[in-house]
Amino acid sequence: MPKTPIKPGLLALLREAHAVEQELVAGLSAEEREQAGTPARWSPKDVVVHISFWRRCNTLRLAALKRGEEPPDFADYQRLNEETFERERLRPWAEVLADADSVFTEQMATAETFMEDELTAAHAALEGRLLWQAILGNGYEHPLLHITQLYIERGDLGRALQLQDQQAAGLLSLDDSPQQHGAVRYNQACILALAGQSERALVLLREALALRPDLVEWSKQDSDLISLRNLPEYHAIYDG
């Protein structure tokens, strides 16, 4: 049986992430639009700026790979996030939204230039990941995680959990491997922990780490899981 092409599904998920972002913005109250963020707690506008910044970085990286050049280095993400927050925090909404649309259009145009065999090739510059996985992580998984967290902060747990399920289905539609199932369960555990759903979060965290033992050390320092750290069931995952 021929393998299902990755490219159509990848492009559809990139569009889906942008649509979710637009839905969030359209549903913001006047107060939420005027909200000023802090380095520790970003406002909705800060999150849109952050998503656009990393979409642009990934597009620059993809364009360099397409030209056969060494891609720019964005490894110092913490510094870049801090600098972006300070530089953009007073930017008007109209400019932020115009930039978000422009960056998304650039991302789609760049992704379109890659053929199926290029998308399914591994790159040393991407830590050995397949190209489509790097595009999906930045253009789909990353924005949906931030937007889901925003819905939790707004008190809309129902929409947050709905988005979580939507993201899981999207990711698994392109990769049904045990590795991907582990990553999906881990992200679900993080969102549930942030939402105060400790019991469900712990079940998924245990399943995730069984599938992805490479995430064990990171999980011990992941701030998304702080609410679980005083629970005996959390320690049993690592002790058992």
trRosetta pair geometry for C-beta under 8 A, 3 or more apart (Angstrom, degrees):
i j d omega theta_ij theta_ji phi_ij phi_ji
4 9 7.6 48 140 -19 115 133
5 8 5.9 72 96 8 111 97
5 9 7.7 162 102 4 68 93
5 116 5.5 -78 -143 -114 100 133
6 9 6.2 -82 -165 50 41 104
6 10 5.5 40 152 -28 81 116
6 116 6.5 136 39 -143 88 84
6 119 5.4 -158 83 119 128 133
6 120 6.1 149 7 -67 143 98
6 132 4.9 -45 150 -109 142 170
6 174 6.1 68 -139 -151 86 107
7 10 5.6 -58 -141 35 29 114
7 11 6.3 24 165 -15 66 106
7 114 7.5 -168 -109 93 114 88
7 115 7.9 -66 -67 -172 146 29
7 116 5.4 -96 -22 -90 119 78
7 119 5.8 167 -76 0 86 164
7 132 7.6 -117 -82 -103 53 126
8 11 6.1 -58 -148 38 29 106
8 12 6.3 29 154 -20 64 109
9 12 5.6 -55 -147 36 33 114
9 13 6.4 30 157 -18 66 105
9 173 5.9 -156 -161 123 134 111
9 174 5.2 172 117 -84 135 98
10 13 6.0 -59 -152 35 29 107
10 14 6.6 30 151 -20 64 104
10 111 7.0 -147 127 178 116 131
10 119 6.9 -141 -4 -161 164 144
10 132 5.3 -102 -93 -153 146 108
10 135 6.4 48 -174 97 126 127
10 136 6.1 -99 -135 -72 92 100
10 174 6.6 78 -71 -108 74 146
11 14 5.6 -50 -150 32 35 114
11 15 6.6 34 152 -16 65 103
11 108 6.9 80 -145 -143 93 89
11 111 6.4 162 -95 117 84 129
11 112 7.1 60 -104 -83 131 76
12 15 5.8 -56 -154 37 33 110
12 16 6.3 39 148 -25 65 106
13 16 5.2 -47 -145 32 37 118
13 17 6.5 42 155 -23 66 98
13 136 6.4 21 96 -130 142 95
13 139 7.7 107 110 107 90 99
13 140 4.6 2 145 -105 109 146
13 170 5.0 121 -122 -172 115 119
13 173 7.8 173 -68 64 122 124
13 174 7.4 -65 -22 -30 149 131
14 17 5.9 -50 -152 30 31 110
14 18 6.8 28 151 -14 62 104
14 104 7.9 155 161 -159 98 89
14 107 6.7 -158 -169 124 133 117
14 108 6.2 160 121 -92 138 84
14 111 6.5 173 -38 30 168 170
14 135 7.4 -43 -75 155 122 103
14 136 7.9 -109 -64 -108 84 56
14 139 4.6 -12 -117 144 95 130
14 140 6.0 -91 -85 -63 49 96
15 18 5.8 -57 -152 37 35 110
15 19 6.3 36 151 -21 68 107
15 108 7.5 57 -71 -101 81 128
16 19 5.6 -56 -149 36 32 113
16 20 6.5 34 153 -20 65 103
16 140 7.1 39 70 -129 100 104
16 166 7.8 -157 166 161 130 117
16 170 6.6 -156 84 -109 155 142
17 20 5.7 -52 -151 33 33 113
17 21 6.6 35 150 -20 64 104
17 139 6.1 160 49 151 153 65
17 140 4.6 -147 -50 -119 136 56
17 143 4.8 102 -180 68 117 129
17 144 5.7 -97 -122 -47 94 94
18 21 5.5 -52 -151 35 35 115
18 22 6.4 36 151 -19 66 104
18 104 4.8 86 -110 -144 135 146
18 143 7.9 30 -73 107 44 167
19 22 5.6 -52 -147 37 33 112
19 23 6.4 39 151 -23 64 104
20 23 5.6 -51 -149 33 32 115
20 24 6.6 37 151 -22 63 101
20 143 7.3 139 78 125 115 111
20 144 6.2 34 89 -103 160 84
20 147 5.8 129 136 106 111 168
20 163 6.8 103 -150 -128 136 115
20 166 7.9 159 -89 107 136 147
21 24 5.7 -52 -154 30 32 113
21 25 6.6 28 152 -16 65 105
21 48 6.8 118 -169 -117 112 88
21 51 6.5 -161 -112 109 139 165
21 100 7.0 -150 139 179 139 135
21 143 5.9 -46 -66 175 117 132
21 147 6.3 -123 -92 -80 63 139
22 25 5.8 -54 -148 37 34 110
22 26 6.2 34 155 -20 67 108
23 26 5.8 -57 -146 37 29 111
23 27 6.4 17 159 -12 63 114
24 27 6.1 -74 -154 41 26 104
24 28 7.0 43 151 -45 64 94
24 44 7.0 -167 149 -153 111 118
24 147 5.4 -124 -58 -146 151 112
24 150 6.6 59 -154 91 136 142
24 151 7.6 -106 -115 -62 107 91
25 28 5.9 -37 -158 -2 36 117
25 44 7.4 151 -101 157 63 124
25 48 6.7 58 -80 -86 115 141
25 97 6.7 121 -168 -105 159 113
28 32 4.2 -129 -165 90 94 124
28 33 5.2 115 128 -58 127 83
28 44 5.7 -171 -105 93 136 169
29 32 4.7 98 51 6 76 100
29 33 7.1 -137 95 -5 42 86
30 33 5.7 -55 -151 35 33 113
30 34 6.5 20 155 -10 66 110
31 34 6.0 -66 -150 43 30 103
31 35 6.6 55 148 -53 64 91
32 35 5.4 -24 -152 -10 37 122
32 43 7.7 157 -176 -170 64 94
32 44 5.6 42 163 4 103 137
32 154 7.5 10 -108 -109 140 114
33 44 7.3 -56 -94 67 43 126
33 45 7.2 81 -153 -52 52 111
33 93 6.0 -7 -168 -78 106 150
35 43 4.3 171 105 -133 100 119
35 44 6.8 84 55 16 124 88
35 45 7.5 172 69 8 82 101
36 43 6.2 -120 169 -48 9 141
36 89 7.5 60 -156 171 80 109
37 41 6.3 -146 -156 105 79 60
37 42 4.3 13 -154 -150 146 41
37 43 3.4 -124 -52 -9 97 82
37 45 7.1 -145 -16 61 119 85
37 46 4.1 -38 16 -21 165 144
37 85 7.4 -104 102 -155 124 108
37 89 6.4 -127 58 -138 97 107
38 41 5.1 36 52 47 96 77
38 42 7.6 -121 56 -75 44 35
39 82 6.6 20 -135 -125 118 83
39 85 6.0 117 -106 118 71 158
41 153 8.0 148 -161 -135 105 146
42 46 3.5 -135 -165 95 101 132
42 47 5.3 128 119 -54 129 76
42 50 6.8 -19 -150 -21 165 137
42 85 7.1 -112 -103 -118 104 117
43 46 4.7 104 49 2 69 102
43 47 7.3 -130 97 -5 41 85
44 47 5.6 -55 -152 33 35 113
44 48 6.6 35 153 -18 67 102
44 150 6.0 86 -103 -150 81 138
45 48 5.7 -52 -150 35 36 111
45 49 6.4 37 151 -19 66 105
45 91 7.8 -173 164 72 123 86
45 93 6.3 -97 -111 -98 123 81
45 96 5.8 -39 -159 -155 94 178
46 49 5.6 -54 -150 37 33 114
46 50 6.2 36 151 -23 66 106
46 85 6.1 26 -150 -127 115 89
46 88 7.6 134 -123 98 63 105
46 89 6.4 4 -94 -114 101 79
47 50 5.5 -51 -146 35 32 115
47 51 6.4 34 155 -19 65 102
47 146 5.1 167 -159 159 111 122
47 147 7.2 138 151 -80 137 57
47 150 5.8 -87 -6 -67 174 131
48 51 5.8 -52 -148 35 31 111
48 52 6.4 30 154 -16 64 108
48 96 5.6 82 103 161 124 118
48 97 7.4 -19 161 -84 149 60
48 100 5.7 -48 177 -79 104 139
49 52 5.8 -60 -151 39 29 110
49 53 6.3 35 152 -26 66 105
49 84 6.6 169 139 157 108 107
49 85 7.7 128 96 -102 132 49
49 88 4.6 158 -162 126 148 146
49 89 7.9 -129 33 -82 167 44
49 91 7.0 122 -97 50 132 133
49 96 5.8 -69 -73 -136 86 111
49 99 7.9 33 -118 85 67 135
50 53 5.7 -50 -147 29 30 114
50 54 6.7 15 160 -7 63 105
50 81 6.8 27 -129 -136 109 90
50 84 6.6 119 -102 113 64 138
50 85 7.6 8 -76 -74 100 82
50 146 6.8 -170 89 -135 126 163
51 54 6.4 -66 -153 42 28 100
51 55 6.3 32 151 -22 65 108
51 100 7.2 38 87 -127 106 105
51 142 7.1 156 -124 120 79 100
51 143 4.5 64 -136 -107 126 98
51 146 6.3 -150 -68 59 104 149
52 55 5.5 -53 -145 35 33 114
52 56 6.3 33 156 -20 66 104
52 96 7.5 -171 2 -167 153 71
52 99 5.5 71 -179 123 156 101
52 100 4.8 -102 -80 -99 123 66
52 103 4.7 130 -155 32 86 158
52 104 7.9 -71 -114 -40 81 78
53 56 5.9 -59 -157 35 28 110
53 57 6.5 28 149 -19 65 105
53 80 7.5 166 153 154 132 105
53 84 4.9 5 -103 -137 164 152
53 88 7.8 -135 -62 -13 121 157
54 57 5.2 -43 -141 35 41 115
54 58 6.2 41 158 -18 67 103
54 138 5.8 -146 146 -157 104 98
54 142 6.2 -93 106 137 148 155
55 58 5.9 -58 -150 39 29 108
55 59 6.3 31 152 -22 64 107
55 103 4.7 104 96 147 123 119
55 104 6.5 -30 173 -81 159 55
55 106 7.9 120 140 71 103 99
55 107 5.1 -66 -177 -62 103 140
55 138 6.7 147 -99 150 48 102
55 139 6.3 82 -117 -104 89 76
55 143 7.8 20 -59 -56 108 122
56 59 5.6 -54 -147 35 32 112
56 60 6.5 33 154 -18 65 103
56 103 5.0 -73 -64 -134 87 120
56 106 7.3 39 -112 79 68 139
56 107 8.0 -96 -78 -62 37 99
57 60 5.8 -56 -153 35 30 111
57 61 6.4 29 150 -18 64 107
57 72 7.5 -113 -156 82 79 119
57 74 4.9 72 -173 -91 134 159
57 80 7.8 50 -81 172 149 153
57 138 7.7 -130 79 -152 92 141
58 61 5.4 -53 -148 37 35 114
58 62 6.2 37 153 -20 67 104
58 107 6.9 38 87 -122 106 109
58 134 7.3 175 -146 149 110 92
58 135 6.9 130 167 -118 129 54
58 138 4.0 140 -75 131 155 162
58 139 6.6 -139 94 -50 157 88
59 62 5.7 -51 -145 36 32 111
59 63 6.3 35 155 -21 64 105
59 103 7.1 -157 -5 -166 146 78
59 106 5.1 51 -160 125 161 106
59 107 4.9 -106 -77 -92 114 66
59 110 5.0 144 -148 16 86 157
60 63 5.8 -52 -146 35 30 112
60 64 6.5 31 155 -19 62 105
60 71 7.4 122 121 -159 75 90
60 72 5.7 -9 127 22 122 127
61 64 5.9 -55 -153 34 31 111
61 65 6.6 30 152 -17 64 106
61 71 4.1 47 -145 -164 75 135
61 72 6.3 -107 -83 45 74 78
61 74 7.2 -81 -60 2 125 123
61 125 7.8 -179 -169 137 104 122
61 134 7.8 -103 112 152 134 134
62 65 5.7 -55 -150 37 34 111
62 66 6.3 37 152 -23 67 104
62 71 7.9 43 -34 -113 22 129
62 110 4.9 107 100 149 130 127
62 111 6.9 -41 -174 -76 163 59
62 114 7.6 -87 -169 -43 112 127
62 131 7.8 98 -122 -166 91 107
62 135 6.9 57 -87 -90 132 101
63 66 5.6 -51 -149 33 32 114
63 67 6.6 24 154 -11 64 106
63 110 5.7 -76 -66 -132 83 128
64 67 5.9 -62 -151 42 32 105
64 69 4.4 -90 -168 78 83 102
64 70 6.7 -42 163 93 129 27
64 71 4.1 149 78 -101 136 63
64 72 6.6 163 -30 -11 156 71
65 68 7.6 41 -177 -75 33 23
65 69 7.5 -100 -68 56 22 62
65 71 5.7 -10 -48 -61 84 114
65 123 6.5 -28 -132 -127 133 157
65 125 6.8 -163 -92 68 106 142
65 131 7.2 170 136 -120 158 120
66 110 7.3 -139 -21 -164 146 89
66 113 5.9 27 -128 109 148 132
66 114 6.9 -114 -95 -76 105 86
70 125 6.8 178 -148 -105 61 135
71 125 5.2 117 22 165 111 141
73 76 7.8 52 135 3 97 86
74 77 6.5 55 149 -82 84 76
74 80 6.3 4 -160 -41 86 166
76 79 4.5 -6 147 32 110 117
76 80 6.1 125 99 -22 76 95
77 80 5.5 -60 -145 43 35 113
77 81 6.0 39 157 -24 70 105
78 81 5.8 -52 -148 33 29 111
78 82 6.5 26 155 -16 63 106
79 82 5.8 -58 -149 38 31 110
79 83 6.2 27 156 -16 67 109
80 83 5.8 -55 -143 40 29 109
80 84 6.1 30 157 -20 64 109
81 84 5.8 -56 -145 37 27 110
81 85 6.4 31 156 -22 63 105
82 85 5.8 -53 -150 32 29 112
82 86 6.6 22 157 -12 63 107
83 86 6.0 -59 -149 40 31 106
83 87 6.0 24 157 -16 67 114
84 87 5.8 -60 -140 41 28 108
84 88 5.7 -7 173 8 67 120
85 88 6.8 -78 -135 50 17 89
85 89 5.7 36 171 -59 62 107
86 89 6.4 -31 -128 -5 20 116
88 91 4.8 -35 -165 -4 69 128
88 96 7.5 104 178 -99 113 100
91 95 5.3 -104 173 81 102 125
91 96 5.5 123 111 -60 114 93
92 95 5.0 89 66 10 84 101
92 96 7.0 -150 99 -7 43 90
93 96 5.4 -59 -146 38 35 114
93 97 6.1 28 161 -16 71 107
94 97 6.2 -58 -147 38 26 105
94 98 6.3 25 156 -17 62 110
95 98 5.7 -56 -143 39 31 111
95 99 6.1 31 157 -19 65 108
96 99 5.9 -60 -151 38 26 110
96 100 6.4 30 151 -24 63 106
97 100 5.4 -47 -145 31 35 115
97 101 6.6 33 157 -15 64 102
98 101 6.0 -56 -153 37 31 108
98 102 6.3 29 151 -18 65 110
99 102 5.6 -57 -145 39 32 112
99 103 6.0 31 159 -19 68 107
100 103 6.1 -55 -143 37 26 107
100 104 6.3 26 156 -19 61 108
101 104 5.8 -56 -147 36 29 111
101 105 6.4 31 154 -20 64 106
102 105 5.8 -55 -151 34 30 112
102 106 6.5 29 152 -17 65 106
103 106 5.6 -54 -150 37 34 112
103 107 6.3 37 151 -23 66 104
104 107 5.6 -52 -148 34 32 114
104 108 6.4 30 155 -17 65 104
105 108 5.9 -55 -149 37 30 109
105 109 6.3 29 155 -18 65 108
106 109 5.8 -56 -145 38 30 111
106 110 6.2 27 158 -17 65 108
107 110 6.0 -60 -149 38 27 108
107 111 6.2 25 156 -17 65 109
107 139 5.9 156 170 -110 141 125
108 111 5.8 -56 -144 38 30 110
108 112 6.3 38 155 -27 64 106
109 112 5.7 -52 -152 28 29 117
109 113 7.3 36 150 -30 59 98
110 113 5.9 -48 -163 16 37 114
111 114 6.3 -56 -168 22 43 109
111 135 5.7 108 -113 -152 114 145
111 139 7.5 -17 -64 -35 144 171
114 118 4.4 -128 -165 91 93 127
114 119 5.2 114 131 -59 124 86
114 131 6.6 -147 -165 128 157 145
115 118 4.9 94 56 8 72 104
115 119 7.1 -139 97 -7 36 90
116 119 5.7 -57 -148 36 32 112
116 120 6.3 10 161 -4 67 112
117 120 6.2 -65 -142 47 30 99
117 121 6.5 43 154 -40 63 106
118 121 5.7 -51 -150 16 32 118
118 131 6.1 -21 144 37 71 160
119 130 7.2 45 153 161 55 101
119 131 5.0 -118 -139 79 39 110
119 132 4.2 53 176 -55 98 102
119 135 7.6 -50 -137 14 96 138
120 130 5.8 -22 -150 -158 38 126
120 131 7.4 -57 -20 38 14 93
120 132 6.5 0 -75 -1 52 121
121 130 6.7 136 74 -141 22 74
121 131 6.0 27 61 -10 72 111
122 126 7.5 -143 -170 67 58 109
122 128 5.4 -3 -175 -170 120 55
122 129 6.6 178 -137 101 78 15
122 130 5.5 -56 -84 -83 62 55
122 131 7.9 -160 -105 -28 19 68
123 126 4.2 66 75 16 106 105
123 128 7.4 -158 72 -105 39 16
123 129 7.0 -22 46 67 81 62
123 130 7.9 100 4 -139 80 20
123 131 6.0 71 -14 -73 121 83
123 134 7.6 -40 44 -15 122 147
124 127 7.9 41 -174 -81 36 12
124 128 6.5 17 -109 -71 43 61
126 129 4.4 -90 132 52 109 93
126 130 7.9 -78 100 65 142 11
126 131 6.8 159 -2 -97 165 52
126 133 7.9 133 151 76 135 96
126 134 4.6 -80 -149 -66 135 144
129 133 4.6 -120 177 82 111 124
129 134 5.1 128 100 -53 131 91
129 137 7.9 -30 177 -7 162 139
130 133 4.6 91 62 1 84 107
130 134 7.4 -157 91 -6 45 84
131 134 5.8 -56 -155 34 36 110
131 135 6.5 33 152 -16 69 106
132 135 5.6 -54 -148 39 36 112
132 136 6.0 36 155 -20 69 108
132 174 7.3 -140 140 176 128 139
133 136 5.8 -54 -142 39 29 110
133 137 6.2 34 157 -24 64 107
133 175 7.6 40 -97 -45 100 152
134 137 5.8 -52 -145 32 28 113
134 138 6.6 13 162 -5 62 110
135 138 6.4 -70 -152 45 26 99
135 139 5.5 -12 169 12 67 125
136 139 6.4 -70 -122 54 21 90
136 140 4.9 -32 -165 33 65 122
136 141 6.2 61 141 -14 76 102
136 171 7.3 124 160 -116 131 75
136 174 6.8 -147 -98 66 159 160
137 140 7.4 -26 -66 52 7 79
137 141 4.9 -35 -137 42 45 127
137 142 6.2 63 154 -32 59 99
138 141 7.7 20 -15 49 15 86
138 142 5.4 -5 -141 8 32 139
139 142 7.4 51 -8 38 13 104
139 143 7.2 -14 -179 1 29 116
140 143 6.9 -71 -149 40 14 97
140 144 6.3 2 166 -8 57 118
140 167 7.6 153 154 -137 92 88
140 170 6.5 -140 173 134 134 138
140 171 7.6 166 117 -77 127 79
141 144 6.2 -69 -147 42 23 106
141 145 6.3 25 160 -23 64 109
141 167 6.8 101 -120 -166 61 117
141 171 6.6 59 -86 -85 106 119
141 187 7.5 -107 -162 -101 106 160
142 145 6.1 -57 -149 30 25 110
142 146 6.8 18 159 -11 61 107
143 146 5.9 -61 -151 40 35 107
143 147 6.0 29 157 -16 71 111
144 147 5.7 -55 -139 42 33 109
144 148 6.0 39 158 -24 66 105
144 163 6.2 -172 -168 170 97 109
144 166 7.6 -139 -151 92 138 101
144 167 4.6 156 133 -93 149 125
145 148 5.8 -53 -147 34 27 112
145 149 6.6 28 153 -18 61 105
145 167 7.5 103 -62 -137 64 167
145 187 6.5 -96 -101 -155 113 117
145 190 8.0 9 -149 95 112 133
145 191 7.6 -131 -140 -72 74 107
146 149 5.7 -55 -152 35 32 112
146 150 6.6 36 149 -22 64 103
147 150 5.4 -48 -151 31 37 115
147 151 6.7 39 151 -19 65 99
147 163 6.6 -129 103 -170 102 160
148 151 5.8 -51 -154 32 35 111
148 152 6.8 37 147 -19 64 101
148 160 5.0 98 -167 -150 76 78
148 163 4.7 -160 -94 96 95 130
148 164 5.8 93 -138 -64 145 79
148 167 7.3 -64 -49 -16 138 142
148 191 5.6 -37 138 -123 134 128
149 152 5.5 -50 -154 32 37 115
149 153 6.5 36 150 -17 67 104
149 160 7.7 86 -75 -133 17 119
149 191 7.4 -123 -75 -118 69 82
149 194 6.2 -53 -122 151 85 164
150 153 5.6 -54 -149 38 35 111
150 154 6.3 32 152 -17 67 107
151 154 5.6 -56 -145 40 33 111
151 156 4.5 -77 -172 76 87 104
151 157 7.6 143 134 -89 96 21
151 159 4.7 -124 -159 93 143 105
151 160 4.0 -177 96 -70 117 85
151 163 6.6 139 15 11 153 139
152 155 7.8 50 175 -66 31 18
152 156 7.5 -96 -74 62 22 60
152 157 6.4 52 -117 -99 67 65
152 160 4.7 71 -60 -100 77 160
152 191 7.3 -167 -53 -163 139 79
152 194 5.4 56 144 126 170 110
152 195 5.1 -115 -127 -87 121 82
156 159 4.3 1 143 29 116 114
156 160 6.2 137 102 -23 73 89
157 160 5.3 -57 -147 38 36 116
157 161 6.2 31 159 -17 71 105
157 195 5.4 109 -130 -154 105 122
158 161 6.2 -59 -149 38 26 104
158 162 6.3 28 152 -20 63 109
159 162 5.4 -53 -145 37 34 116
159 163 6.3 36 156 -19 66 104
160 163 5.9 -57 -152 36 28 109
160 164 6.5 33 149 -24 63 105
160 191 6.6 -178 161 -177 106 116
160 195 6.2 168 104 -86 145 130
161 164 5.3 -47 -148 31 36 118
161 165 6.6 36 154 -17 65 101
161 191 7.6 151 -97 134 56 126
161 195 7.3 43 -62 -92 93 175
162 165 6.0 -55 -154 36 31 108
162 166 6.4 33 148 -20 65 108
163 166 5.3 -53 -145 37 36 116
163 167 6.2 37 156 -21 68 103
164 167 5.9 -53 -149 34 29 110
164 168 6.5 30 153 -19 63 105
164 187 7.6 -177 -146 125 92 95
164 188 5.8 105 177 -117 121 78
164 191 5.0 -169 -99 90 132 164
164 192 7.9 93 -149 -50 170 78
165 168 5.7 -52 -147 35 33 112
165 169 6.4 32 155 -17 65 105
166 169 5.9 -57 -151 37 29 109
166 170 6.4 30 152 -20 63 109
167 170 5.6 -56 -148 36 32 113
167 171 6.3 29 158 -17 67 106
167 184 7.9 175 117 -136 87 91
167 187 7.3 -92 115 121 133 141
168 171 6.1 -57 -147 37 28 107
168 172 6.2 15 161 -8 65 113
168 184 4.7 95 -132 -167 87 121
168 187 7.7 -176 -81 77 85 115
168 188 6.4 21 -74 -65 129 117
169 172 6.1 -64 -142 45 26 103
169 173 6.2 40 155 -37 63 104
170 173 5.7 -50 -151 18 28 116
170 174 7.6 6 159 -2 57 101
171 174 6.7 -75 -169 40 33 96
171 175 6.7 -45 164 50 70 95
171 180 6.2 -173 148 -176 103 112
171 183 7.4 -123 164 95 149 111
171 184 5.5 177 82 -86 138 110
172 175 6.7 -91 -130 73 34 55
172 176 5.5 63 -172 -99 82 67
172 180 6.2 149 -101 129 64 123
172 181 7.0 55 -105 -85 112 70
172 184 6.2 -6 -53 -59 101 159
175 179 7.7 -52 154 77 123 94
175 180 4.1 151 114 -60 108 158
176 180 6.7 -95 -115 65 7 132
176 181 7.4 33 -173 -51 48 99
177 180 4.9 95 57 9 79 99
177 181 7.0 -139 99 -4 42 87
178 181 5.4 -54 -144 38 36 114
178 182 6.3 40 155 -23 66 103
178 211 5.2 -149 171 -152 90 106
179 182 5.8 -57 -157 32 28 112
179 183 6.6 25 150 -16 64 105
179 211 7.1 178 -100 157 26 100
179 212 6.5 90 -144 -90 58 97
180 183 5.5 -50 -147 36 38 111
180 184 6.2 39 154 -20 68 104
181 184 5.7 -53 -146 37 31 112
181 185 6.3 30 156 -18 64 107
181 211 5.8 -103 91 -166 93 165
182 185 5.9 -56 -146 38 29 109
182 186 6.3 32 154 -23 64 106
182 207 7.7 -154 -117 132 64 71
182 208 5.1 109 -165 -156 67 59
182 209 7.7 124 -158 -62 108 13
182 210 7.6 -146 -113 73 108 56
182 211 3.0 -156 -80 103 108 113
182 212 3.3 146 147 -27 140 104
182 215 7.1 179 151 4 113 135
183 186 5.6 -54 -149 33 31 114
183 187 6.5 28 155 -15 65 105
183 208 7.5 107 -77 -149 12 104
183 212 6.3 100 -59 -62 60 157
183 215 7.8 160 -98 -60 62 143
184 187 6.0 -57 -150 38 31 107
184 188 6.3 31 152 -19 65 107
185 188 5.5 -54 -147 38 33 114
185 189 6.3 38 153 -24 66 103
185 204 4.7 -162 -173 -172 87 89
185 205 7.6 179 143 -79 96 22
185 207 5.0 -101 -176 96 157 106
185 208 3.8 -162 100 -76 105 90
185 211 6.8 99 35 34 135 135
186 189 5.7 -52 -152 32 31 113
186 190 6.7 34 150 -21 63 102
186 204 7.6 -178 -80 143 22 97
186 205 7.0 69 -121 -119 59 58
186 208 3.8 137 -65 -168 72 148
186 209 7.5 100 -91 -55 102 62
186 212 6.4 -55 -41 53 132 141
186 215 5.6 -74 -107 168 153 167
186 219 7.3 -113 -145 -88 112 114
187 190 5.6 -49 -151 31 36 114
187 191 6.6 32 154 -16 66 103
188 191 5.9 -56 -149 37 33 108
188 192 6.2 29 155 -16 67 109
188 201 8.0 -165 126 -118 69 62
188 204 5.0 -102 94 -177 107 158
188 208 7.9 -178 48 -64 90 128
189 192 5.8 -58 -144 41 29 109
189 193 6.2 33 155 -22 65 107
189 201 4.7 100 -158 -161 68 71
189 202 7.5 108 -142 -63 110 15
189 204 4.0 -164 -71 96 90 107
189 205 4.0 122 -150 -64 155 77
189 208 5.8 -104 -7 -4 136 143
189 225 7.3 13 133 -97 103 105
190 193 5.8 -56 -148 34 28 111
190 194 6.5 27 154 -16 63 106
190 201 7.7 125 -46 -143 12 111
190 222 6.8 -85 -107 152 113 135
190 224 3.8 16 -156 136 100 146
190 225 6.4 -73 -110 -59 70 80
191 194 5.7 -55 -150 37 32 111
191 195 6.2 23 153 -12 66 111
191 224 7.7 -24 -55 -173 34 128
192 195 5.6 -61 -144 44 32 108
192 197 4.0 -78 -169 74 89 112
192 198 7.7 165 138 -75 96 17
192 200 5.0 -115 -165 94 151 102
192 201 3.8 -170 98 -74 111 88
192 204 6.6 112 24 31 143 138
193 196 7.9 55 -179 -62 28 18
193 197 7.3 -86 -65 60 25 67
193 198 6.7 60 -118 -104 65 58
193 201 4.2 118 -61 -150 75 158
193 205 7.9 53 -51 -54 123 127
193 224 5.9 105 75 148 123 77
193 225 5.1 -19 154 -116 173 51
193 226 7.7 132 153 42 123 50
193 227 5.1 165 179 53 86 109
193 228 5.4 -62 -128 -31 122 110
194 224 5.7 -51 -53 -156 105 83
194 227 7.3 161 -88 5 28 133
196 227 6.7 -110 -102 177 53 161
197 200 4.7 -19 149 43 110 113
197 201 5.7 129 95 -30 76 96
198 201 5.5 -62 -143 38 29 114
198 202 6.2 29 162 -23 68 105
198 227 6.5 -123 -89 128 101 107
198 228 6.0 155 -139 -99 94 81
198 231 6.4 150 -178 -60 133 158
199 202 6.1 -55 -152 30 26 109
199 203 6.9 26 152 -17 60 104
200 203 5.8 -53 -152 33 36 113
200 204 6.5 27 155 -11 68 109
201 204 6.0 -64 -151 43 30 105
201 205 6.0 32 154 -24 68 109
201 225 7.7 168 163 -125 129 81
201 228 6.2 -130 110 -75 128 129
202 205 5.6 -51 -141 35 31 113
202 206 6.5 34 159 -20 63 102
202 228 6.3 157 -78 -140 89 127
202 231 7.0 -96 -81 104 136 147
202 233 5.0 25 -163 125 156 124
202 234 6.3 -107 -114 -78 109 66
202 237 7.2 -148 -162 -50 86 128
203 206 6.1 -57 -156 32 27 109
203 207 6.6 21 151 -12 62 109
204 207 5.6 -56 -147 41 36 111
204 208 6.0 40 154 -26 69 107
205 208 5.5 -53 -143 34 30 114
205 209 6.3 21 162 -13 65 107
205 219 7.0 127 -158 -158 108 142
205 225 7.2 93 -107 -122 142 128
205 228 7.3 98 -17 -176 164 174
205 234 7.7 4 88 -125 155 76
205 237 6.3 -29 115 -119 108 165
206 209 6.4 -61 -147 39 26 102
206 210 6.5 28 154 -21 61 108
206 237 5.1 -133 -94 -118 84 110
207 210 5.8 -58 -152 33 30 113
207 211 6.6 17 156 -8 65 109
208 211 6.1 -69 -155 43 29 103
208 212 5.9 -31 168 36 70 108
208 215 6.6 -52 142 74 103 148
209 212 6.3 -74 -120 69 30 70
209 213 6.3 65 178 -99 69 48
209 215 6.0 -123 -106 77 71 100
209 216 5.4 84 -149 -86 114 80
209 219 6.5 -64 -84 -3 118 161
209 237 6.6 94 44 171 148 117
210 213 7.5 9 -142 -61 17 80
212 215 4.4 39 121 1 111 115
213 216 5.5 -10 -167 -23 58 116
215 218 5.3 -66 -159 50 59 112
215 219 5.5 66 144 -35 86 105
216 219 5.8 -58 -151 29 26 113
216 220 7.1 29 154 -26 60 101
216 238 7.4 127 -163 -114 106 91
217 220 5.9 -49 -160 21 36 114
217 221 7.6 4 154 5 62 103
218 221 6.5 -80 -163 48 38 91
218 222 5.9 55 146 -53 75 103
219 222 5.2 -37 -137 5 37 124
219 225 6.2 40 -172 -1 77 162
220 238 7.4 73 -88 -96 106 147
222 225 4.8 62 87 10 101 108
223 226 5.6 -5 -164 -36 54 112
225 228 5.0 -47 -179 34 81 117
225 229 6.8 102 128 -52 84 87
225 234 7.8 142 168 -140 110 129
226 229 5.8 -41 -158 -4 41 119
228 231 5.4 -63 -169 25 60 120
228 233 8.0 -81 -167 82 98 90
228 234 4.3 140 152 -90 96 136
229 234 5.9 -127 -112 117 25 160
230 234 7.6 64 49 34 22 137
231 234 4.4 97 69 -6 91 104
231 235 7.5 -171 93 -1 54 81
232 235 5.9 -60 -154 41 39 107
232 236 6.2 46 149 -29 71 105
233 236 5.4 -48 -146 29 34 119
233 237 7.2 49 152 -30 60 92
234 237 6.1 -46 -169 14 35 113
234 238 7.8 11 147 0 61 102
235 238 6.0 -65 -160 43 44 101
235 239 5.6 29 151 -12 78 117
236 239 5.7 -62 -128 49 32 103
236 240 5.2 17 175 -11 71 120
237 240 6.7 -58 -127 41 12 98
